[in-house]
Protein backbone atom coordinates (compact mmCIF):
# COMPACT_ATOMS: atom_id res chain seq x y z
CA UNK A 1 0.00 0.00 0.00
CA UNK A 2 1.44 3.34 -1.04
CA UNK A 3 0.55 6.74 0.47
CA UNK A 4 0.40 10.06 -1.38
CA UNK A 5 -0.12 13.19 0.74
CA UNK A 6 -0.86 10.91 3.70
CA UNK A 7 -3.92 9.49 1.94
CA UNK A 8 -3.46 5.74 1.41
CA UNK A 9 -3.58 4.43 -2.15
CA UNK A 10 -4.08 0.76 -2.97
CA UNK A 11 -2.76 -1.26 -5.88
CA UNK A 12 -4.63 -4.07 -7.62
CA UNK A 13 -3.10 -6.72 -5.37
CA UNK A 14 -4.26 -4.81 -2.29
CA UNK A 15 -7.79 -4.60 -3.68
CA UNK A 16 -7.91 -8.31 -4.49
CA UNK A 17 -6.68 -9.21 -1.01
CA UNK A 18 -9.26 -6.84 0.45
CA UNK A 19 -11.93 -8.81 -1.41
CA UNK A 20 -10.72 -12.16 -0.07
CA UNK A 21 -12.41 -11.63 3.29
CA UNK A 22 -15.66 -10.96 1.42
CA UNK A 23 -15.16 -14.16 -0.57
CA UNK A 24 -14.49 -16.22 2.57
CA UNK A 25 -17.46 -14.93 4.55
CA UNK A 26 -19.91 -15.05 1.61
CA UNK A 27 -18.80 -18.60 0.81
CA UNK A 28 -19.70 -19.73 4.32
CA UNK A 29 -22.89 -17.67 4.37
CA UNK A 30 -23.94 -19.05 0.97
CA UNK A 31 -23.45 -22.66 2.00
CA UNK A 32 -25.19 -21.99 5.31
CA UNK A 33 -28.21 -20.36 3.65
CA UNK A 34 -28.51 -22.99 0.92
CA UNK A 35 -28.06 -26.12 3.04
CA UNK A 36 -29.25 -25.46 6.58
CA UNK A 37 -32.98 -26.08 6.20
CA UNK A 38 -32.80 -28.96 3.75
CA UNK A 39 -30.03 -30.61 5.81
CA UNK A 40 -32.02 -30.68 9.05
CA UNK A 41 -35.45 -31.16 7.46
CA UNK A 42 -34.79 -33.70 4.69
CA UNK A 43 -31.57 -35.46 5.70
CA UNK A 44 -32.12 -35.51 9.49
CA UNK A 45 -35.95 -35.50 9.38
CA UNK A 46 -36.23 -32.79 12.02
CA UNK A 47 -39.77 -31.57 12.72
CA UNK A 48 -40.44 -28.39 10.66
CA UNK A 49 -42.01 -26.75 13.72
CA UNK A 50 -38.74 -27.11 15.62
CA UNK A 51 -36.85 -25.67 12.65
CA UNK A 52 -39.24 -22.70 12.61
CA UNK A 53 -38.71 -22.13 16.36
CA UNK A 54 -34.95 -22.20 15.88
CA UNK A 55 -35.26 -19.72 12.99
CA UNK A 56 -37.29 -17.30 15.11
CA UNK A 57 -34.81 -17.41 18.00
CA UNK A 58 -31.96 -17.00 15.51
CA UNK A 59 -33.65 -13.96 13.95
CA UNK A 60 -34.06 -12.28 17.35
CA UNK A 61 -30.41 -12.89 18.27
CA UNK A 62 -29.29 -11.69 14.85
CA UNK A 63 -31.13 -8.40 15.41
CA UNK A 64 -29.65 -7.91 18.90
CA UNK A 65 -26.03 -8.86 18.36
CA UNK A 66 -25.32 -6.28 15.63
CA UNK A 67 -25.61 -3.15 17.82
CA UNK A 68 -23.98 -5.01 20.71
CA UNK A 69 -20.80 -5.92 18.85
CA UNK A 70 -20.85 -2.60 16.98
CA UNK A 71 -20.62 -0.83 20.34
CA UNK A 72 -17.81 -3.13 21.50
CA UNK A 73 -15.75 -2.49 18.36
CA UNK A 74 -16.30 1.28 18.37
CA UNK A 75 -15.32 1.44 22.05
CA UNK A 76 -12.12 -0.61 21.72
CA UNK A 77 -8.89 1.31 22.29
CA UNK A 78 -6.32 -1.48 21.91
CA UNK A 79 -2.88 -0.82 20.44
CA UNK A 80 -3.60 -3.25 17.61
CA UNK A 81 -6.74 -1.38 16.59
CA UNK A 82 -10.46 -1.75 17.03
CA UNK A 83 -11.34 -3.65 13.85
CA UNK A 84 -8.66 -5.99 12.47
CA UNK A 85 -7.93 -7.92 15.71
CA UNK A 86 -11.59 -8.92 15.94
CA UNK A 87 -11.49 -10.20 12.36
CA UNK A 88 -8.22 -12.08 12.78
CA UNK A 89 -8.92 -13.81 16.07
CA UNK A 90 -12.59 -14.59 15.39
CA UNK A 91 -11.88 -16.24 12.00
CA UNK A 92 -10.81 -19.65 13.45
CA UNK A 93 -13.96 -19.76 15.58
CA UNK A 94 -16.04 -18.90 12.51
CA UNK A 95 -14.64 -22.03 10.84
CA UNK A 96 -15.17 -24.21 13.92
CA UNK A 97 -18.77 -23.13 14.52
CA UNK A 98 -19.60 -23.51 10.81
CA UNK A 99 -18.21 -27.05 10.74
CA UNK A 100 -19.97 -27.96 14.00
CA UNK A 101 -23.40 -27.25 12.49
CA UNK A 102 -23.18 -30.25 10.18
CA UNK A 103 -21.67 -32.76 12.63
CA UNK A 104 -24.78 -33.32 14.72
CA UNK A 105 -25.11 -36.97 15.83
CA UNK A 106 -27.77 -38.31 13.48
CA UNK A 107 -29.08 -40.91 15.93
CA UNK A 108 -30.13 -38.29 18.48
CA UNK A 109 -33.75 -37.46 19.26
CA UNK A 110 -35.52 -34.57 17.55
CA UNK A 111 -35.28 -32.48 20.70
CA UNK A 112 -31.51 -33.01 21.01
CA UNK A 113 -30.94 -32.28 17.31
CA UNK A 114 -33.00 -29.10 17.71
CA UNK A 115 -30.73 -27.86 20.50
CA UNK A 116 -27.62 -28.73 18.50
CA UNK A 117 -29.00 -26.83 15.52
CA UNK A 118 -29.99 -23.81 17.59
CA UNK A 119 -26.76 -23.50 19.58
CA UNK A 120 -24.43 -23.95 16.60
CA UNK A 121 -26.53 -21.50 14.55
CA UNK A 122 -26.24 -18.85 17.25
CA UNK A 123 -22.50 -19.40 17.71
CA UNK A 124 -21.85 -19.27 13.97
CA UNK A 125 -23.96 -16.13 13.57
CA UNK A 126 -22.09 -14.45 16.43
CA UNK A 127 -18.71 -15.08 14.81
CA UNK A 128 -20.02 -14.10 11.38
CA UNK A 129 -21.52 -10.87 12.75
CA UNK A 130 -18.29 -9.84 14.47
CA UNK A 131 -16.18 -10.35 11.36
CA UNK A 132 -18.51 -8.82 8.78
CA UNK A 133 -19.43 -5.92 11.04
CA UNK A 134 -15.87 -4.74 11.60
CA UNK A 135 -14.90 -5.55 8.00
CA UNK A 136 -17.54 -3.18 6.63
CA UNK A 137 -16.76 -0.58 9.31
CA UNK A 138 -13.08 -0.67 8.36
CA UNK A 139 -13.70 0.30 4.73
CA UNK A 140 -14.34 4.07 5.22
CA UNK A 141 -11.41 4.26 7.65
CA UNK A 142 -8.83 2.94 5.19
CA UNK A 143 -8.85 6.04 2.98
CA UNK A 144 -10.66 9.36 2.51
CA UNK A 145 -10.38 9.06 -1.26
CA UNK A 146 -13.86 8.28 -2.63
CA UNK A 147 -12.39 6.65 -5.73
CA UNK A 148 -10.27 4.31 -3.62
CA UNK A 149 -13.27 3.51 -1.45
CA UNK A 150 -15.30 2.79 -4.56
CA UNK A 151 -12.61 0.50 -5.95
CA UNK A 152 -12.32 -1.42 -2.69
CA UNK A 153 -16.10 -1.76 -2.53
CA UNK A 154 -16.16 -2.99 -6.13
CA UNK A 155 -13.70 -5.79 -5.37
CA UNK A 156 -15.59 -6.58 -2.16
CA UNK A 157 -18.84 -6.97 -4.15
CA UNK A 158 -17.27 -9.04 -6.92
CA UNK A 159 -15.65 -11.45 -4.47
CA UNK A 160 -18.91 -11.57 -2.53
CA UNK A 161 -20.78 -12.70 -5.65
CA UNK A 162 -18.13 -15.31 -6.42
CA UNK A 163 -18.34 -16.71 -2.90
CA UNK A 164 -22.14 -16.71 -2.97
CA UNK A 165 -22.24 -18.60 -6.28
CA UNK A 166 -19.76 -21.21 -5.07
CA UNK A 167 -21.61 -21.34 -1.76
CA UNK A 168 -24.60 -22.68 -3.64
CA UNK A 169 -22.84 -24.83 -6.25
CA UNK A 170 -20.45 -26.72 -3.98
CA UNK A 171 -23.03 -28.13 -1.52
CA UNK A 172 -25.23 -29.11 -4.46
CA UNK A 173 -22.34 -31.29 -5.64
CA UNK A 174 -21.79 -32.74 -2.17
CA UNK A 175 -25.32 -33.30 -0.89
CA UNK A 176 -26.90 -36.76 -1.23
CA UNK A 177 -29.00 -37.20 -4.34
CA UNK A 178 -32.02 -39.45 -4.76
CA UNK A 179 -31.26 -42.95 -3.49
CA UNK A 180 -28.04 -41.93 -1.72
CA UNK A 181 -27.73 -42.04 2.05
CA UNK A 182 -24.09 -41.26 2.82
CA UNK A 183 -23.31 -37.84 4.28
CA UNK A 184 -19.55 -38.42 4.27
CA UNK A 185 -18.78 -36.26 1.15
CA UNK A 186 -20.83 -33.47 2.70
CA UNK A 187 -18.93 -33.69 5.99
CA UNK A 188 -15.55 -33.53 4.25
CA UNK A 189 -16.71 -30.64 2.08
CA UNK A 190 -17.93 -28.62 5.06
CA UNK A 191 -14.58 -29.00 6.82
CA UNK A 192 -12.71 -27.76 3.74
CA UNK A 193 -15.15 -24.88 3.18
CA UNK A 194 -14.89 -23.77 6.80
CA UNK A 195 -11.09 -23.73 6.70
CA UNK A 196 -11.01 -21.84 3.38
CA UNK A 197 -13.41 -19.21 4.72
CA UNK A 198 -11.26 -18.59 7.79
CA UNK A 199 -7.99 -18.48 5.84
CA UNK A 200 -9.35 -15.93 3.35
CA UNK A 201 -10.41 -13.67 6.22
CA UNK A 202 -7.06 -13.96 7.97
CA UNK A 203 -5.15 -13.16 4.75
CA UNK A 204 -7.00 -9.84 4.49
CA UNK A 205 -6.12 -8.94 8.08
CA UNK A 206 -2.43 -9.62 7.43
CA UNK A 207 -2.32 -7.23 4.46
CA UNK A 208 -4.07 -4.20 5.96
CA UNK A 209 -3.29 -2.05 8.99
CA UNK A 210 -5.57 0.31 10.85
CA UNK A 211 -4.89 4.03 10.94
CA UNK A 212 -4.36 5.11 14.56
CA UNK A 213 -6.08 8.49 14.13
CA UNK A 214 -9.42 6.70 13.91
CA UNK A 215 -8.94 4.92 17.22
CA UNK A 216 -7.28 7.68 19.26
CA UNK A 217 -9.20 10.87 18.43
CA UNK A 218 -12.80 10.17 19.41
CA UNK A 219 -13.70 9.45 22.99
CA UNK A 220 -16.06 6.46 22.89
CA UNK A 221 -19.61 6.92 24.08
CA UNK A 222 -20.76 4.95 27.08
CA UNK A 223 -23.12 2.05 26.57
CA UNK A 224 -26.21 3.99 27.68
CA UNK A 225 -25.41 6.99 25.48
CA UNK A 226 -24.51 4.73 22.56
CA UNK A 227 -27.86 2.94 22.77
CA UNK A 228 -29.69 6.25 23.20
CA UNK A 229 -28.13 7.89 20.14
CA UNK A 230 -28.58 4.73 18.10
CA UNK A 231 -32.29 4.36 18.77
CA UNK A 232 -32.94 8.10 18.47
CA UNK A 233 -31.92 7.82 14.83
CA UNK A 234 -35.05 7.15 12.80
CA UNK A 235 -32.93 6.64 9.68
CA UNK A 236 -30.84 3.98 11.43
CA UNK A 237 -33.88 2.07 12.68
CA UNK A 238 -35.63 2.10 9.30
CA UNK A 239 -32.49 1.11 7.41
CA UNK A 240 -31.66 -1.65 9.89
CA UNK A 241 -35.13 -3.15 9.54
CA UNK A 242 -34.92 -2.92 5.75
CA UNK A 243 -31.46 -4.50 5.76
CA UNK A 244 -32.61 -7.31 8.04
CA UNK A 245 -35.58 -8.07 5.81
CA UNK A 246 -33.50 -8.08 2.63
CA UNK A 247 -30.96 -10.46 4.18
CA UNK A 248 -33.78 -12.63 5.53
CA UNK A 249 -35.36 -12.74 2.08
CA UNK A 250 -32.08 -13.70 0.43
CA UNK A 251 -31.54 -16.54 2.89
CA UNK A 252 -35.06 -17.87 2.39
CA UNK A 253 -34.66 -17.68 -1.37
CA UNK A 254 -31.38 -19.59 -1.34
CA UNK A 255 -32.65 -22.13 1.19
CA UNK A 256 -35.61 -23.09 -0.97
CA UNK A 257 -33.89 -23.20 -4.35
CA UNK A 258 -33.03 -26.86 -3.70
CA UNK A 259 -36.68 -27.58 -2.84
CA UNK A 260 -37.79 -25.73 -5.96
CA UNK A 261 -35.34 -27.70 -8.12
CA UNK A 262 -36.03 -31.14 -6.60
CA UNK A 263 -39.78 -31.08 -6.01
CA UNK A 264 -41.26 -28.44 -8.34
CA UNK A 265 -39.08 -27.96 -11.40
CA UNK A 266 -37.50 -31.44 -11.24
CA UNK A 267 -34.49 -29.89 -12.92
CA UNK A 268 -30.85 -29.28 -11.95
CA UNK A 269 -30.51 -26.60 -9.29
CA UNK A 270 -27.73 -24.98 -11.32
CA UNK A 271 -30.32 -23.72 -13.84
CA UNK A 272 -32.22 -21.86 -11.13
CA UNK A 273 -28.96 -20.46 -9.77
CA UNK A 274 -27.95 -19.17 -13.20
CA UNK A 275 -31.27 -17.36 -13.58
CA UNK A 276 -31.00 -15.76 -10.13
CA UNK A 277 -27.36 -14.71 -10.37
CA UNK A 278 -27.65 -13.49 -13.96
CA UNK A 279 -30.12 -10.92 -12.69
CA UNK A 280 -27.96 -10.19 -9.66
CA UNK A 281 -24.80 -9.57 -11.70
CA UNK A 282 -26.57 -7.38 -14.27
CA UNK A 283 -28.26 -5.47 -11.45
CA UNK A 284 -24.88 -4.83 -9.82
CA UNK A 285 -23.88 -2.73 -12.82
CA UNK A 286 -27.29 -1.06 -13.11
CA UNK A 287 -27.63 -0.10 -9.43
CA UNK A 288 -25.01 2.67 -9.47
CA UNK A 289 -26.41 4.09 -12.72
CA UNK A 290 -29.88 4.27 -11.15
CA UNK A 291 -28.43 5.78 -7.97
CA UNK A 292 -26.81 8.59 -9.98
CA UNK A 293 -30.14 9.40 -11.63
CA UNK A 294 -32.67 8.72 -8.88
CA UNK A 295 -30.57 9.02 -5.74
CA UNK A 296 -29.38 6.11 -3.62
CA UNK A 297 -32.59 5.70 -1.63
CA UNK A 298 -34.97 5.88 -4.59
CA UNK A 299 -32.81 3.55 -6.65
CA UNK A 300 -32.82 0.99 -3.84
CA UNK A 301 -36.60 1.27 -3.46
CA UNK A 302 -37.12 0.88 -7.20
CA UNK A 303 -34.96 -2.25 -7.38
CA UNK A 304 -36.71 -3.79 -4.37
CA UNK A 305 -40.06 -3.36 -6.14
CA UNK A 306 -38.58 -4.90 -9.30
CA UNK A 307 -37.45 -7.93 -7.29
CA UNK A 308 -40.42 -8.15 -4.95
CA UNK A 309 -43.24 -8.38 -7.49
CA UNK A 310 -41.97 -11.53 -9.28
CA UNK A 311 -41.28 -13.19 -5.92
CA UNK A 312 -44.87 -12.55 -4.82
CA UNK A 313 -46.11 -14.01 -8.10
CA UNK A 314 -43.78 -17.03 -7.92
CA UNK A 315 -46.33 -19.52 -6.43
CA UNK A 316 -48.94 -18.62 -9.04
CA UNK A 317 -47.09 -18.46 -12.36
CA UNK A 318 -46.55 -21.35 -14.84
CA UNK A 319 -43.37 -23.36 -14.36
CA UNK A 320 -41.90 -22.00 -17.59
CA UNK A 321 -41.93 -18.47 -16.12
CA UNK A 322 -40.10 -19.37 -12.90
CA UNK A 323 -36.66 -18.81 -14.42
CA UNK A 324 -37.71 -15.32 -15.55
CA UNK A 325 -39.14 -14.63 -12.11
CA UNK A 326 -35.85 -15.58 -10.46
CA UNK A 327 -33.93 -13.39 -12.91
CA UNK A 328 -35.94 -10.32 -11.91
CA UNK A 329 -35.67 -11.31 -8.25
CA UNK A 330 -31.88 -11.25 -8.61
CA UNK A 331 -32.08 -7.92 -10.44
CA UNK A 332 -34.03 -6.46 -7.54
CA UNK A 333 -31.79 -7.90 -4.82
CA UNK A 334 -28.81 -6.16 -6.40
CA UNK A 335 -30.12 -2.95 -4.81
CA UNK A 336 -29.48 -4.01 -1.19
CA UNK A 337 -26.19 -5.65 -2.22
CA UNK A 338 -24.70 -2.56 -3.86
CA UNK A 339 -26.45 0.37 -2.18
CA UNK A 340 -27.00 -0.61 1.46
CA UNK A 341 -23.42 0.22 2.53
CA UNK A 342 -23.75 3.65 0.88
CA UNK A 343 -26.94 4.28 2.83
CA UNK A 344 -25.29 3.17 6.07
CA UNK A 345 -22.42 5.59 5.37
CA UNK A 346 -24.98 8.39 5.15
CA UNK A 347 -26.47 7.29 8.45
CA UNK A 348 -22.96 7.31 9.97
CA UNK A 349 -22.41 10.89 8.79
CA UNK A 350 -25.72 11.97 10.30
CA UNK A 351 -24.97 10.14 13.55
CA UNK A 352 -21.58 11.90 13.90
CA UNK A 353 -23.23 15.33 13.73
CA UNK A 354 -25.50 14.39 16.64
CA UNK A 355 -23.25 12.25 18.85
CA UNK A 356 -19.91 13.94 18.08
CA UNK A 357 -18.28 10.53 17.66
CA UNK A 358 -17.53 8.54 14.52
CA UNK A 359 -19.21 5.15 15.07
CA UNK A 360 -18.92 3.16 11.85
CA UNK A 361 -19.54 -0.24 13.44
CA UNK A 362 -22.60 0.94 15.34
CA UNK A 363 -23.96 2.48 12.16
CA UNK A 364 -23.54 -0.50 9.81
CA UNK A 365 -25.46 -2.96 11.95
C-alpha positions in Angstrom: 0.0 0.0 0.0 1.4 3.3 -1.0 0.5 6.7 0.5 0.4 10.1 -1.4 -0.1 13.2 0.7 -0.9 10.9 3.7 -3.9 9.5 1.9 -3.5 5.7 1.4 -3.6 4.4 -2.1 -4.1 0.8 -3.0 -2.8 -1.3 -5.9 -4.6 -4.1 -7.6 -3.1 -6.7 -5.4 -4.3 -4.8 -2.3 -7.8 -4.6 -3.7 -7.9 -8.3 -4.5 -6.7 -9.2 -1.0 -9.3 -6.8 0.5 -11.9 -8.8 -1.4 -10.7 -12.2 -0.1 -12.4 -11.6 3.3 -15.7 -11.0 1.4 -15.2 -14.2 -0.6 -14.5 -16.2 2.6 -17.5 -14.9 4.5 -19.9 -15.0 1.6 -18.8 -18.6 0.8 -19.7 -19.7 4.3 -22.9 -17.7 4.4 -23.9 -19.1 1.0 -23.4 -22.7 2.0 -25.2 -22.0 5.3 -28.2 -20.4 3.6 -28.5 -23.0 0.9 -28.1 -26.1 3.0 -29.3 -25.5 6.6 -33.0 -26.1 6.2 -32.8 -29.0 3.8 -30.0 -30.6 5.8 -32.0 -30.7 9.0 -35.4 -31.2 7.5 -34.8 -33.7 4.7 -31.6 -35.5 5.7 -32.1 -35.5 9.5 -36.0 -35.5 9.4 -36.2 -32.8 12.0 -39.8 -31.6 12.7 -40.4 -28.4 10.7 -42.0 -26.8 13.7 -38.7 -27.1 15.6 -36.8 -25.7 12.7 -39.2 -22.7 12.6 -38.7 -22.1 16.4 -34.9 -22.2 15.9 -35.3 -19.7 13.0 -37.3 -17.3 15.1 -34.8 -17.4 18.0 -32.0 -17.0 15.5 -33.6 -14.0 13.9 -34.1 -12.3 17.4 -30.4 -12.9 18.3 -29.3 -11.7 14.8 -31.1 -8.4 15.4 -29.6 -7.9 18.9 -26.0 -8.9 18.4 -25.3 -6.3 15.6 -25.6 -3.1 17.8 -24.0 -5.0 20.7 -20.8 -5.9 18.8 -20.9 -2.6 17.0 -20.6 -0.8 20.3 -17.8 -3.1 21.5 -15.8 -2.5 18.4 -16.3 1.3 18.4 -15.3 1.4 22.0 -12.1 -0.6 21.7 -8.9 1.3 22.3 -6.3 -1.5 21.9 -2.9 -0.8 20.4 -3.6 -3.3 17.6 -6.7 -1.4 16.6 -10.5 -1.7 17.0 -11.3 -3.7 13.8 -8.7 -6.0 12.5 -7.9 -7.9 15.7 -11.6 -8.9 15.9 -11.5 -10.2 12.4 -8.2 -12.1 12.8 -8.9 -13.8 16.1 -12.6 -14.6 15.4 -11.9 -16.2 12.0 -10.8 -19.6 13.5 -14.0 -19.8 15.6 -16.0 -18.9 12.5 -14.6 -22.0 10.8 -15.2 -24.2 13.9 -18.8 -23.1 14.5 -19.6 -23.5 10.8 -18.2 -27.1 10.7 -20.0 -28.0 14.0 -23.4 -27.2 12.5 -23.2 -30.3 10.2 -21.7 -32.8 12.6 -24.8 -33.3 14.7 -25.1 -37.0 15.8 -27.8 -38.3 13.5 -29.1 -40.9 15.9 -30.1 -38.3 18.5 -33.7 -37.5 19.3 -35.5 -34.6 17.5 -35.3 -32.5 20.7 -31.5 -33.0 21.0 -30.9 -32.3 17.3 -33.0 -29.1 17.7 -30.7 -27.9 20.5 -27.6 -28.7 18.5 -29.0 -26.8 15.5 -30.0 -23.8 17.6 -26.8 -23.5 19.6 -24.4 -23.9 16.6 -26.5 -21.5 14.5 -26.2 -18.8 17.3 -22.5 -19.4 17.7 -21.9 -19.3 14.0 -24.0 -16.1 13.6 -22.1 -14.5 16.4 -18.7 -15.1 14.8 -20.0 -14.1 11.4 -21.5 -10.9 12.8 -18.3 -9.8 14.5 -16.2 -10.3 11.4 -18.5 -8.8 8.8 -19.4 -5.9 11.0 -15.9 -4.7 11.6 -14.9 -5.5 8.0 -17.5 -3.2 6.6 -16.8 -0.6 9.3 -13.1 -0.7 8.4 -13.7 0.3 4.7 -14.3 4.1 5.2 -11.4 4.3 7.7 -8.8 2.9 5.2 -8.8 6.0 3.0 -10.7 9.4 2.5 -10.4 9.1 -1.3 -13.9 8.3 -2.6 -12.4 6.6 -5.7 -10.3 4.3 -3.6 -13.3 3.5 -1.5 -15.3 2.8 -4.6 -12.6 0.5 -6.0 -12.3 -1.4 -2.7 -16.1 -1.8 -2.5 -16.2 -3.0 -6.1 -13.7 -5.8 -5.4 -15.6 -6.6 -2.2 -18.8 -7.0 -4.1 -17.3 -9.0 -6.9 -15.6 -11.4 -4.5 -18.9 -11.6 -2.5 -20.8 -12.7 -5.6 -18.1 -15.3 -6.4 -18.3 -16.7 -2.9 -22.1 -16.7 -3.0 -22.2 -18.6 -6.3 -19.8 -21.2 -5.1 -21.6 -21.3 -1.8 -24.6 -22.7 -3.6 -22.8 -24.8 -6.3 -20.5 -26.7 -4.0 -23.0 -28.1 -1.5 -25.2 -29.1 -4.5 -22.3 -31.3 -5.6 -21.8 -32.7 -2.2 -25.3 -33.3 -0.9 -26.9 -36.8 -1.2 -29.0 -37.2 -4.3 -32.0 -39.4 -4.8 -31.3 -43.0 -3.5 -28.0 -41.9 -1.7 -27.7 -42.0 2.0 -24.1 -41.3 2.8 -23.3 -37.8 4.3 -19.5 -38.4 4.3 -18.8 -36.3 1.2 -20.8 -33.5 2.7 -18.9 -33.7 6.0 -15.6 -33.5 4.3 -16.7 -30.6 2.1 -17.9 -28.6 5.1 -14.6 -29.0 6.8 -12.7 -27.8 3.7 -15.1 -24.9 3.2 -14.9 -23.8 6.8 -11.1 -23.7 6.7 -11.0 -21.8 3.4 -13.4 -19.2 4.7 -11.3 -18.6 7.8 -8.0 -18.5 5.8 -9.3 -15.9 3.4 -10.4 -13.7 6.2 -7.1 -14.0 8.0 -5.1 -13.2 4.8 -7.0 -9.8 4.5 -6.1 -8.9 8.1 -2.4 -9.6 7.4 -2.3 -7.2 4.5 -4.1 -4.2 6.0 -3.3 -2.1 9.0 -5.6 0.3 10.8 -4.9 4.0 10.9 -4.4 5.1 14.6 -6.1 8.5 14.1 -9.4 6.7 13.9 -8.9 4.9 17.2 -7.3 7.7 19.3 -9.2 10.9 18.4 -12.8 10.2 19.4 -13.7 9.4 23.0 -16.1 6.5 22.9 -19.6 6.9 24.1 -20.8 5.0 27.1 -23.1 2.1 26.6 -26.2 4.0 27.7 -25.4 7.0 25.5 -24.5 4.7 22.6 -27.9 2.9 22.8 -29.7 6.3 23.2 -28.1 7.9 20.1 -28.6 4.7 18.1 -32.3 4.4 18.8 -32.9 8.1 18.5 -31.9 7.8 14.8 -35.1 7.1 12.8 -32.9 6.6 9.7 -30.8 4.0 11.4 -33.9 2.1 12.7 -35.6 2.1 9.3 -32.5 1.1 7.4 -31.7 -1.7 9.9 -35.1 -3.2 9.5 -34.9 -2.9 5.8 -31.5 -4.5 5.8 -32.6 -7.3 8.0 -35.6 -8.1 5.8 -33.5 -8.1 2.6 -31.0 -10.5 4.2 -33.8 -12.6 5.5 -35.4 -12.7 2.1 -32.1 -13.7 0.4 -31.5 -16.5 2.9 -35.1 -17.9 2.4 -34.7 -17.7 -1.4 -31.4 -19.6 -1.3 -32.7 -22.1 1.2 -35.6 -23.1 -1.0 -33.9 -23.2 -4.4 -33.0 -26.9 -3.7 -36.7 -27.6 -2.8 -37.8 -25.7 -6.0 -35.3 -27.7 -8.1 -36.0 -31.1 -6.6 -39.8 -31.1 -6.0 -41.3 -28.4 -8.3 -39.1 -28.0 -11.4 -37.5 -31.4 -11.2 -34.5 -29.9 -12.9 -30.9 -29.3 -11.9 -30.5 -26.6 -9.3 -27.7 -25.0 -11.3 -30.3 -23.7 -13.8 -32.2 -21.9 -11.1 -29.0 -20.5 -9.8 -27.9 -19.2 -13.2 -31.3 -17.4 -13.6 -31.0 -15.8 -10.1 -27.4 -14.7 -10.4 -27.6 -13.5 -14.0 -30.1 -10.9 -12.7 -28.0 -10.2 -9.7 -24.8 -9.6 -11.7 -26.6 -7.4 -14.3 -28.3 -5.5 -11.5 -24.9 -4.8 -9.8 -23.9 -2.7 -12.8 -27.3 -1.1 -13.1 -27.6 -0.1 -9.4 -25.0 2.7 -9.5 -26.4 4.1 -12.7 -29.9 4.3 -11.2 -28.4 5.8 -8.0 -26.8 8.6 -10.0 -30.1 9.4 -11.6 -32.7 8.7 -8.9 -30.6 9.0 -5.7 -29.4 6.1 -3.6 -32.6 5.7 -1.6 -35.0 5.9 -4.6 -32.8 3.6 -6.7 -32.8 1.0 -3.8 -36.6 1.3 -3.5 -37.1 0.9 -7.2 -35.0 -2.3 -7.4 -36.7 -3.8 -4.4 -40.1 -3.4 -6.1 -38.6 -4.9 -9.3 -37.5 -7.9 -7.3 -40.4 -8.2 -4.9 -43.2 -8.4 -7.5 -42.0 -11.5 -9.3 -41.3 -13.2 -5.9 -44.9 -12.5 -4.8 -46.1 -14.0 -8.1 -43.8 -17.0 -7.9 -46.3 -19.5 -6.4 -48.9 -18.6 -9.0 -47.1 -18.5 -12.4 -46.6 -21.3 -14.8 -43.4 -23.4 -14.4 -41.9 -22.0 -17.6 -41.9 -18.5 -16.1 -40.1 -19.4 -12.9 -36.7 -18.8 -14.4 -37.7 -15.3 -15.6 -39.1 -14.6 -12.1 -35.8 -15.6 -10.5 -33.9 -13.4 -12.9 -35.9 -10.3 -11.9 -35.7 -11.3 -8.2 -31.9 -11.2 -8.6 -32.1 -7.9 -10.4 -34.0 -6.5 -7.5 -31.8 -7.9 -4.8 -28.8 -6.2 -6.4 -30.1 -3.0 -4.8 -29.5 -4.0 -1.2 -26.2 -5.7 -2.2 -24.7 -2.6 -3.9 -26.5 0.4 -2.2 -27.0 -0.6 1.5 -23.4 0.2 2.5 -23.8 3.7 0.9 -26.9 4.3 2.8 -25.3 3.2 6.1 -22.4 5.6 5.4 -25.0 8.4 5.1 -26.5 7.3 8.5 -23.0 7.3 10.0 -22.4 10.9 8.8 -25.7 12.0 10.3 -25.0 10.1 13.5 -21.6 11.9 13.9 -23.2 15.3 13.7 -25.5 14.4 16.6 -23.2 12.3 18.8 -19.9 13.9 18.1 -18.3 10.5 17.7 -17.5 8.5 14.5 -19.2 5.1 15.1 -18.9 3.2 11.8 -19.5 -0.2 13.4 -22.6 0.9 15.3 -24.0 2.5 12.2 -23.5 -0.5 9.8 -25.5 -3.0 12.0 
